[in-house]
Amino acid sequence: MTALRPERESGAAYGESFTDSYGDAGDQGTSYGQQPYEGSDALGEWYGGENYGAEGYGSQGYGGEVPPAAAVQEPYAEPYIPPPDDETVALRIADPPPRGEAIRPSPASPASSATSASSTPTGGRAARRKAAKRRHGRHGGSRPLSEADETGSESSGAPLSRMEARRQAKARRPSPATVASRAIGEVFITTGVLMLLFVSYQLWWTNVRAHAQADKEASSLQDDWASGKGNPGTFEPGQGFALLHIPKLDVVVPIAEGISNKKVLDRGMVGHYGEGKLKTPMPDAKTGNFGLAGHRNTHGEPFRYINRLAQGDAIVVETQDKYFVYKMASILPVTSPSNVSVLDPVPPGSGFTGPGRYITLTTCTPEFTSKYRLIVWGKMVEERPRSKGKPDALVN
């Protein structure tokens, strides 16, 4: 906003104009010299005569006749305009005008005056600095140095110096402790993901795969029996030769020769102790203990719930020619893995008192561990040829 200036800087002063107008004949070039009063006759006659005397004060001066318009002319007041501010062009409180002069209002509209007054700070440098600080910060302060440094190049568009660029790059570079913590966190996350995948593989995928392999082996075995290809003699390790039925647990699983994890147990089948020092006789032997092993958890888990068997529950072994039916006799909840006496012809702790035709089921315990062994014994109660049909334990 441009400061106001006087319209005329030349001409006679107020006192000179007034003297010329009311004193001498008056100068035609002055502001008030167009019709000057001649001497003091006009005013003297009015103010000093009968109109301003003792008699005229109440009769004609202030209550009487009004003097003619031509007799008295009000002096023209030049509007006072404050001098321009050398320090700033903003509005400020002007010095009072000289005596006898009037202040002429600004030609600007009230709305623009109010807007400029509210938007432009008044006062000296201190007030303007405070206003600038309030505009730059919410709490009256400027932005932090770090923020200004980070955004200075983007806001101003000026390129950073080499030192400033290095300092900002160093500030953005993570510390060794931060890098180490991130690496440790990534290792933990990766380890957790791998453990989750491993658990999923063990508890779910191994069962899916083992069930598929066991079902395929059972179908192949039954097809061989139907076609007469089966041989009831000696079997190779990993070769299936019978089916195990546990009606109470709804278990039907192939029995293969040997107890190898890779060839037998991990394929979802039950293994026969038929090798080495742990060799046990076949079900068709006249006397002996037919020993079987199977997983309790994972890989098809055929023996997971054998701890639920009670005395009298049926256990059936199906071969190419016959059905061998056993009744559950006793259970040994926990024993050492090295206790191989459970496979003896007359196993101790089974309740059997002499030689007979027995069956022994072995598996791990507790669940999801292999620390101990769980043992279930059964005694043969029926030997039924396949030509006579299924035994009652499989029909009911």
C-alpha positions as CSV (number, residue, x, y, z in Angstrom):
1,M,0.0,0.0,0.0
2,T,1.5,3.3,-1.1
3,A,1.6,6.1,1.5
4,L,-0.5,9.1,1.0
5,R,1.2,12.3,-0.2
6,P,0.0,16.0,-0.2
7,E,-1.6,17.1,-3.4
8,R,0.3,20.4,-3.5
9,E,3.6,21.0,-2.0
10,S,3.8,24.6,-3.2
11,G,1.8,27.7,-2.4
12,A,1.3,29.9,0.6
13,A,1.0,28.5,4.1
14,Y,-2.1,28.6,6.0
15,G,-1.2,31.6,8.1
16,E,-0.1,33.6,5.1
17,S,-3.4,32.8,3.3
18,F,-5.4,33.8,6.2
19,T,-3.6,37.1,6.7
20,D,-3.9,38.0,3.1
21,S,-7.6,37.1,3.2
22,Y,-8.5,39.0,6.2
23,G,-5.8,41.7,6.2
24,D,-4.6,43.5,3.2
25,A,-6.1,43.5,-0.2
26,G,-5.2,39.8,-0.7
27,D,-3.2,38.1,-3.4
28,Q,-5.0,36.8,-6.3
29,G,-2.6,33.9,-6.4
30,T,-3.2,32.8,-2.8
31,S,-5.8,30.3,-1.7
32,Y,-8.1,32.8,-0.1
33,G,-7.5,36.0,-2.0
34,Q,-10.4,35.9,-4.4
35,Q,-12.7,38.2,-2.3
36,P,-10.8,39.6,0.6
37,Y,-12.3,41.8,3.1
38,E,-11.3,45.5,2.8
39,G,-9.6,46.3,5.9
40,S,-11.6,45.6,9.0
41,D,-14.7,47.5,8.0
42,A,-16.9,44.5,7.2
43,L,-16.0,42.6,10.3
44,G,-15.8,45.7,12.4
45,E,-19.2,46.8,11.5
46,W,-20.6,43.3,12.3
47,Y,-18.5,42.2,15.3
48,G,-17.6,45.6,16.7
49,G,-20.7,47.5,15.9
50,E,-24.2,47.2,16.9
51,N,-24.3,43.5,16.2
52,Y,-21.3,42.8,18.5
53,G,-21.8,45.5,21.0
54,A,-23.6,45.3,24.4
55,E,-26.9,46.0,22.7
56,G,-26.3,43.7,19.8
57,Y,-25.1,40.6,21.7
58,G,-28.5,39.5,22.6
59,S,-30.6,41.3,20.0
60,Q,-29.0,40.7,16.6
61,G,-25.7,38.9,17.1
62,Y,-26.9,35.6,18.6
63,G,-30.6,35.7,18.4
64,G,-31.2,38.3,15.9
65,E,-30.5,38.4,12.3
66,V,-28.1,36.1,10.6
67,P,-25.2,37.9,8.8
68,P,-25.4,37.7,5.1
69,A,-23.6,34.9,3.3
70,A,-21.4,37.3,1.4
71,A,-20.4,39.0,4.6
72,V,-18.7,35.9,6.2
73,Q,-16.9,33.1,4.4
74,E,-15.6,30.1,6.2
75,P,-11.9,29.5,5.5
76,Y,-11.1,26.4,3.3
77,A,-9.1,23.8,5.3
78,E,-6.4,22.0,3.5
79,P,-6.6,18.2,4.4
80,Y,-3.8,17.0,6.5
81,I,-1.9,14.1,5.1
82,P,0.7,12.4,7.2
83,P,4.3,12.3,5.9
84,P,5.5,9.0,4.4
85,D,7.2,6.5,6.6
86,D,10.9,6.1,5.8
87,E,11.1,2.8,7.6
88,T,8.1,0.9,6.1
89,V,5.1,1.5,3.9
90,A,2.7,-0.2,6.4
91,L,0.1,1.8,8.2
92,R,1.1,3.3,11.5
93,I,-0.3,5.9,14.0
94,A,0.4,9.3,12.5
95,D,1.5,12.4,14.4
96,P,-1.3,14.8,15.3
97,P,-1.9,17.4,12.7
98,P,-1.0,21.1,13.3
99,R,-3.5,23.2,15.0
100,G,-6.3,24.4,12.8
101,E,-5.9,21.6,10.1
102,A,-8.3,18.8,9.5
103,I,-7.5,15.2,8.6
104,R,-8.9,14.1,5.3
105,P,-10.1,10.4,5.3
106,S,-8.4,7.9,3.0
107,P,-10.3,7.4,-0.3
108,A,-9.9,3.6,0.3
109,S,-13.1,1.7,1.0
110,P,-13.9,0.6,4.6
111,A,-13.6,-3.1,3.6
112,S,-10.1,-2.7,2.1
113,S,-9.0,-0.6,5.1
114,A,-10.2,-3.3,7.5
115,T,-8.6,-6.0,5.5
116,S,-5.3,-4.2,5.2
117,A,-5.3,-3.3,8.9
118,S,-6.0,-6.9,10.0
119,S,-3.5,-8.5,7.6
120,T,-0.6,-6.0,8.0
121,P,1.1,-5.9,11.4
122,T,1.4,-2.6,13.1
123,G,4.2,-1.4,15.3
124,G,7.9,-1.5,14.9
125,R,10.4,-4.2,14.0
126,A,9.8,-6.3,17.1
127,A,6.1,-6.7,16.4
128,R,6.7,-7.6,12.8
129,R,9.3,-10.3,13.9
130,K,6.8,-11.8,16.3
131,A,4.1,-11.9,13.5
132,A,6.6,-13.6,11.1
133,K,7.4,-16.2,13.8
134,R,3.7,-16.9,14.3
135,R,3.3,-17.4,10.6
136,H,6.2,-19.9,10.4
137,G,5.3,-22.0,13.5
138,R,2.2,-23.1,15.3
139,H,3.5,-22.1,18.7
140,G,5.2,-18.9,17.6
141,G,8.6,-20.5,16.7
142,S,10.3,-21.4,13.6
143,R,10.7,-24.9,12.2
144,P,13.4,-27.2,13.7
145,L,16.7,-27.0,12.0
146,S,16.6,-30.7,11.0
147,E,13.3,-30.3,9.2
148,A,14.5,-27.1,7.5
149,D,17.7,-28.8,6.4
150,E,15.8,-31.8,5.0
151,T,13.2,-29.8,3.1
152,G,15.3,-26.8,2.2
153,S,16.5,-28.1,-1.1
154,E,13.0,-29.1,-2.1
155,S,11.2,-26.0,-1.0
156,S,13.7,-23.4,-2.2
157,G,14.9,-25.4,-5.2
158,A,18.5,-24.5,-4.4
159,P,21.0,-27.4,-4.6
160,L,22.6,-28.6,-1.4
161,S,26.3,-28.2,-0.8
162,R,28.5,-31.2,-0.7
163,M,28.9,-31.0,3.1
164,E,25.2,-30.7,3.6
165,A,24.5,-33.6,1.3
166,R,27.0,-35.8,3.1
167,R,25.5,-34.8,6.5
168,Q,22.0,-35.7,5.4
169,A,23.1,-39.0,3.8
170,K,24.9,-39.9,7.1
171,A,21.8,-39.0,9.1
172,R,19.7,-41.2,6.9
173,R,22.1,-44.1,7.1
174,P,21.0,-46.6,9.9
175,S,23.3,-47.2,12.8
176,P,25.1,-50.6,13.3
177,A,22.7,-51.4,16.2
178,T,19.7,-50.8,13.9
179,V,21.2,-53.0,11.2
180,A,21.9,-55.7,13.7
181,S,18.4,-55.6,15.2
182,R,16.9,-55.7,11.7
183,A,19.0,-58.8,10.8
184,I,18.1,-60.6,14.1
185,G,14.5,-59.8,13.5
186,E,14.6,-61.2,10.0
187,V,16.3,-64.3,11.2
188,F,13.6,-64.8,13.8
189,I,10.9,-64.3,11.3
190,T,12.5,-66.7,8.8
191,T,13.0,-69.3,11.5
192,G,9.4,-69.0,12.6
193,V,8.1,-69.4,9.1
194,L,10.3,-72.4,8.5
195,M,9.1,-74.0,11.8
196,L,5.5,-73.4,10.8
197,L,6.1,-75.0,7.5
198,F,7.8,-78.0,9.1
199,V,5.0,-78.5,11.6
200,S,2.5,-78.3,8.8
201,Y,4.5,-80.8,6.8
202,Q,4.7,-83.3,9.7
203,L,1.2,-83.0,11.0
204,W,-0.7,-82.7,7.8
205,W,1.2,-83.5,4.6
206,T,2.9,-86.7,5.9
207,N,-0.6,-88.1,6.7
208,V,-2.0,-87.2,3.3
209,R,0.9,-88.8,1.5
210,A,1.0,-91.9,3.8
211,H,-2.7,-92.5,3.5
212,A,-2.4,-92.4,-0.3
213,Q,0.5,-94.8,-0.3
214,A,-1.2,-97.2,2.2
215,D,-4.5,-97.2,0.2
216,K,-2.6,-97.9,-3.0
217,E,-0.7,-100.8,-1.3
218,A,-4.0,-102.3,0.1
219,S,-5.7,-102.1,-3.3
220,S,-2.7,-103.8,-4.9
221,L,-2.6,-106.5,-2.3
222,Q,-6.3,-107.3,-2.7
223,D,-6.0,-107.4,-6.5
224,D,-3.2,-109.9,-6.1
225,W,-5.3,-112.0,-3.8
226,A,-8.2,-111.9,-6.2
227,S,-6.0,-112.9,-9.2
228,G,-4.1,-115.6,-7.2
229,K,-0.7,-114.0,-7.5
230,G,-0.1,-113.8,-3.8
231,N,2.4,-116.2,-2.1
232,P,1.8,-117.0,1.5
233,G,5.5,-117.9,2.0
234,T,8.4,-115.7,2.9
235,F,8.2,-111.9,2.0
236,E,10.8,-109.4,1.1
237,P,11.4,-106.3,3.4
238,G,8.8,-103.7,2.6
239,Q,6.5,-106.1,0.9
240,G,2.9,-106.2,2.0
241,F,1.3,-109.6,2.9
242,A,-1.7,-108.9,5.1
243,L,-4.3,-106.4,6.3
244,L,-4.9,-105.3,9.9
245,H,-8.5,-104.5,11.0
246,I,-9.3,-102.7,14.2
247,P,-13.1,-102.2,14.0
248,K,-13.4,-100.1,17.1
249,L,-11.0,-97.5,15.8
250,D,-12.1,-97.9,12.1
251,V,-8.6,-98.8,11.1
252,V,-7.7,-100.8,8.0
253,V,-4.0,-100.8,7.1
254,P,-1.6,-103.0,5.2
255,I,1.0,-105.1,7.1
256,A,4.4,-105.2,5.4
257,E,7.5,-107.1,6.2
258,G,10.1,-105.3,8.4
259,I,10.0,-102.2,10.6
260,S,12.0,-99.8,8.4
261,N,10.8,-96.2,8.5
262,K,11.5,-95.5,4.9
263,K,10.2,-98.7,3.4
264,V,7.3,-99.4,5.7
265,L,6.3,-97.2,8.6
266,D,6.6,-93.8,6.9
267,R,4.5,-95.1,4.0
268,G,1.5,-95.4,6.3
269,M,1.8,-99.2,6.8
270,V,2.2,-101.4,9.9
271,G,5.5,-103.3,10.1
272,H,6.1,-106.9,11.2
273,Y,9.0,-107.6,13.5
274,G,10.5,-110.3,11.1
275,E,14.2,-109.5,11.0
276,G,17.2,-110.1,13.2
277,K,16.9,-110.6,17.0
278,L,13.4,-109.1,17.0
279,K,12.0,-111.7,14.6
280,T,8.5,-112.9,15.5
281,P,6.4,-115.7,13.9
282,M,3.6,-115.3,11.5
283,P,-0.1,-115.5,12.6
284,D,-0.5,-119.0,11.1
285,A,2.2,-120.4,13.4
286,K,0.9,-122.9,15.9
287,T,2.4,-120.9,18.8
288,G,4.2,-117.6,19.2
289,N,3.8,-113.9,19.5
290,F,3.0,-111.9,16.2
291,G,4.6,-108.5,16.8
292,L,3.6,-105.3,14.9
293,A,4.9,-101.7,15.0
294,G,3.2,-98.5,13.7
295,H,3.3,-94.7,14.0
296,R,1.1,-93.1,16.6
297,N,1.5,-89.6,15.1
298,T,2.2,-88.5,11.5
299,H,2.8,-90.7,8.5
300,G,-0.7,-92.0,8.5
301,E,-0.7,-92.6,12.4
302,P,-2.5,-96.0,12.3
303,F,-1.8,-96.7,16.0
304,R,-2.8,-93.3,17.3
305,Y,-5.7,-94.4,19.4
306,I,-4.8,-98.0,20.4
307,N,-4.7,-96.8,24.0
308,R,-8.5,-96.6,23.8
309,L,-8.8,-100.4,23.3
310,A,-10.4,-102.3,26.1
311,Q,-10.4,-106.0,27.0
312,G,-12.4,-108.0,24.5
313,D,-12.1,-105.5,21.6
314,A,-11.4,-107.3,18.3
315,I,-8.1,-107.2,16.4
316,V,-8.3,-109.0,13.0
317,V,-5.4,-110.0,10.7
318,E,-6.5,-110.8,7.1
319,T,-4.3,-112.8,4.8
320,Q,-4.7,-114.3,1.4
321,D,-6.3,-117.5,2.8
322,K,-7.5,-116.8,6.3
323,Y,-8.8,-114.4,9.0
324,F,-7.1,-114.4,12.4
325,V,-9.2,-112.9,15.1
326,Y,-7.7,-111.7,18.4
327,K,-9.3,-110.3,21.5
328,M,-7.5,-107.4,23.3
329,A,-6.2,-108.9,26.6
330,S,-4.0,-106.2,28.4
331,I,-2.1,-103.0,27.9
332,L,1.2,-101.6,29.1
333,P,0.9,-97.8,29.1
334,V,4.6,-96.9,29.4
335,T,7.8,-98.8,28.9
336,S,11.3,-98.3,27.7
337,P,12.1,-98.6,24.0
338,S,14.8,-101.1,24.9
339,N,12.3,-103.4,26.6
340,V,12.2,-106.1,23.9
341,S,10.8,-108.7,26.2
342,V,7.4,-107.5,25.3
343,L,7.9,-109.6,22.1
344,D,8.7,-112.8,23.9
345,P,6.6,-115.9,23.2
346,V,5.1,-115.4,26.6
347,P,5.7,-111.7,27.3
348,P,6.1,-110.6,31.0
349,G,3.4,-108.3,32.3
350,S,0.9,-109.4,29.6
351,G,-1.1,-111.7,31.9
352,F,-0.4,-114.7,29.8
353,T,0.8,-117.7,31.8
354,G,2.0,-120.1,29.0
355,P,2.7,-120.4,25.3
356,G,-0.1,-119.5,22.9
357,R,-1.0,-117.6,19.8
358,Y,-0.6,-113.9,20.7
359,I,-0.4,-110.5,19.0
360,T,1.6,-107.5,20.2
361,L,1.0,-103.9,19.0
362,T,3.8,-101.4,19.8
363,T,3.9,-97.6,19.3
364,C,5.4,-94.4,20.7
365,T,4.1,-92.5,23.8
366,P,3.4,-89.8,24.8
367,E,1.9,-88.5,21.6
368,F,4.2,-86.5,19.2
369,T,7.3,-88.0,21.0
370,S,9.3,-91.2,20.8
371,K,10.6,-91.3,24.4
372,Y,8.6,-94.3,25.6
373,R,6.6,-97.2,24.1
374,L,3.0,-98.2,24.5
375,I,2.2,-101.9,24.3
376,V,-1.1,-103.7,23.6
377,W,-1.5,-107.5,23.8
378,G,-4.2,-109.7,22.3
379,K,-4.9,-113.4,22.2
380,M,-6.2,-115.3,19.2
381,V,-9.7,-116.6,19.6
382,E,-10.6,-117.6,16.0
383,E,-8.9,-118.7,12.7
384,R,-11.4,-118.5,9.8
385,P,-10.8,-119.4,6.2
386,R,-11.7,-116.7,3.7
387,S,-13.9,-119.2,1.9
388,K,-16.3,-119.1,4.9
389,G,-16.7,-115.3,4.6
390,K,-15.8,-112.5,7.0
391,P,-15.8,-113.2,10.8
392,D,-18.5,-111.6,13.0
393,A,-16.0,-109.0,14.2
394,L,-15.9,-107.5,10.7
395,V,-19.6,-107.9,9.9
396,N,-21.1,-106.4,13.0
